[in-house]
Amino acid sequence: MWNKLDSIVTRGLRGCVRYRKGACALRGGALVALVGCGQQAAPPPPFVIVVRAESDPGTPLEGVAIAPPSGEPQITGPDGTTPVMLRGSEGEVFTLKVECPDGYRPAPPLQVSIRRTANLDRRVEYGVACPPLSRTLIVAIRAENGPNLPVMRLGAKVAQTDESGAATLVLAVHPNEAIDLRLDTSDKASADIRPQNPTQSLVAPDRDDVVVWAPVLKRAVKHVKRAPAPTGVIRLGGGR
C-alpha cells in the first residue's frame, strides 16, 4: 500500500514540475497530501516610455514634471523629453500626472498602457502639450500719408508712426483677446487727414503672429482763395 502511495506522490511531483503549479493535491480516500513545488515566476522587467513635452508643435518645453503612480516625478530636459519607468503586467494602464511650468496652461493627465514589443530597446513615446498663457502679437503699421501719428490702445499711447507713417507694435496678449487700435489725428497738423482717427480691431490668435495694418489715408485738398480778376476797360499805352 505504501509503495503504491509513494508511486502516486512521485507522479504528482513530476506533474507539479511539468506544469509549474504552486502546490499539488493528491487525494486517496481520506488522505490528502499537499506538496509544494517549483518557484514563482520572476516579475516582468520595467517598462520604460519616453514623454515629449511641447509648448507649440515642434517647440520643445523644458521643466514639465511627469509623475508616475509611484516614484519621483521626472522632469523634461532642454529637448522636451524625459524617460519614465513603469512596473506592471502586459496591458496594465497607468495614469501619469502632468504639471506644466509657470506661464503655461495646465495639461490633462496622461494615460499609458504597457505594450511590450519584440525590440526591447525601442521605447514607446507619448506627447503632452503645455501651450503658453500669453502670446506675442506684432502689429506692423503702414499708414501712408500718416506721419507722426500716436498709436492708441485702451486710451494710452503705445507707439507712434515715423515720417513715412510706419510703426511696429509688440503686444503680449491672451488667446482670443480683443485688440482695438486707433491712430490719433486730433493734432492740428493732422486735421486734414481723412478719415480722422482711423481704427483697427483684431482678435489675438492662439499662436505668436505678425499682422499688418495699412490704413488708407488721404490729405484733404486745401482750397486757396484767389483775388478776383479785374473788370472794365484796360487802356494800353497810357494814351488819353
ROVEX-849371 format. One record per residue (C-alpha): x, y, z; residue in three letters. Coordinates in steps of 0.25 Angstrom, whole numbers, plus 5000, padded with zeros to 4 digits. Example, Ala and Ser with C-alpha at 12.3 -4.5 7.8 and 13.67 -1.06 7.14 Angstrom:
BEGIN
504949825031ALA;505549965029SER;
***
This chain:
BEGIN
500050005000MET;501150105004TRP;501950064991ASN;500650104983LYS;500550234991LEU;501950264988ASP;501750244974SER;500550334973ILE;501350444981VAL;502450434971THR;501650444959ARG;500950564965GLY;502250634968LEU;502650614953ARG;501350674949GLY;501650794958CYS;502950814952VAL;502450804938ARG;501250904940TYR;502050994950ARG;500851004959LYS;501051064973GLY;500450934980ALA;499950794977CYS;498850724984ALA;498750574984LEU;497450514989ARG;497350364993GLY;496150335001GLY;496250415013ALA;497750445011LEU;498150585005VAL;499550615002ALA;499950754999LEU;501350764993VAL;501950904990GLY;502750904977CYS;503451004968GLY;503751154970GLN;502951274966GLN;503251334952ALA;504151454952ALA;503351594951PRO;503351654937PRO;504451754934PRO;504251904936PRO;503551974924PHE;504152104920VAL;503452204912ILE;503852344907VAL;503052464909VAL;503152584900ARG;502652724904ALA;502452834895GLU;501852984896SER;501552984881ASP;501652884871PRO;503152864869GLY;503552944880THR;504152864892PRO;503852904906LEU;504752884918GLU;504352874932GLY;503052794931VAL;502852694942ALA;502352554939ILE;501852484952ALA;501652334951PRO;500752264961PRO;501952224969SER;503352284970GLY;503952424968GLU;503452514956PRO;504252524944GLN;504652664938ILE;504752684923THR;506052744919GLY;506452844908PRO;506052754897ASP;504652744904GLY;504752594907THR;504952504919THR;504952354921PRO;503852294931VAL;503952154937MET;502752074940LEU;502651944947ARG;501451854943GLY;500851744935SER;500551744920GLU;499351824917GLY;499251894930GLU;498852044929VAL;499552154937PHE;499152304939THR;500252404939LEU;500052544945LYS;500652654936VAL;501052784943GLU;501352894933CYS;502353014937PRO;501853154941ASP;501353234930GLY;500753114922TYR;499353054922ARG;499152924930PRO;499152794923ALA;498252674925PRO;498752544932PRO;499452444922LEU;498852304920GLN;499952204918VAL;499752054915SER;500851954916ILE;501051894902ARG;502451824901ARG;503051794887THR;504051694882ALA;505051804881ASN;505351834896LEU;506251954892ASP;505152024885ARG;504352124895ARG;502952164893VAL;502752314892GLU;501652394898TYR;501352544895GLY;500852654904VAL;500552804901ALA;500652924910CYS;500253044902PRO;500753184907PRO;499753264915LEU;500053384907SER;500453414892ARG;501353514885THR;500653594874LEU;501453684865ILE;500653794858VAL;501353854846ALA;500653994843ILE;500854054829ARG;500054184829ALA;500354254816GLU;500054404818ASN;500054384833GLY;501454434839PRO;501654454853ASN;500254394858LEU;500154344872PRO;499654194873VAL;498654184884MET;498154064891ARG;497254064903LEU;497354214904GLY;498854214905ALA;499954234894LYS;500754114891VAL;501554154879ALA;501654264868GLN;501754264853THR;503054314847ASP;503254414836GLU;502754314826SER;501554264834GLY;502154134839ALA;502154074853ALA;502353944859THR;501553904872LEU;501953774880VAL;500753734889LEU;500753624900ALA;499253574898VAL;498453454903HIS;497853364892PRO;496453414887ASN;496753554893GLU;496053664886ALA;497053774882ILE;496653914878ASP;497654014872LEU;497454154867ARG;498354264860LEU;498154394867ASP;497954514857THR;497454614868SER;498654694866ASP;498554824857LYS;499654774848ALA;498754654845SER;497454724843ALA;497454704828ASP;497654554829ILE;496454474824ARG;495854394831PRO;496054454844GLN;496454354856ASN;496554224848PRO;496354094856THR;496653954855GLN;496053834862SER;496753704864LEU;496653564871VAL;497853504877ALA;498153364871PRO;498653244880ASP;500053264874ARG;501153364872ASP;500753444860ASP;501053564851VAL;499953654845VAL;500053774836VAL;499053894838TRP;499153984825ALA;498054094827PRO;497754174814VAL;497954314818LEU;497854444809LYS;498154584811ARG;496954684809ALA;497154774797VAL;497354924802LYS;496655024794HIS;497355154793VAL;496555284790LYS;497055364779ARG;496855514777ALA;495655534767PRO;496155574752ALA;496055724749PRO;494855764741THR;494555884732GLY;495355954721VAL;496855944721ILE;497556054714ARG;498856014708LEU;500056104704GLY;499656214714GLY;498956304703GLY;497756384706ARG;
***
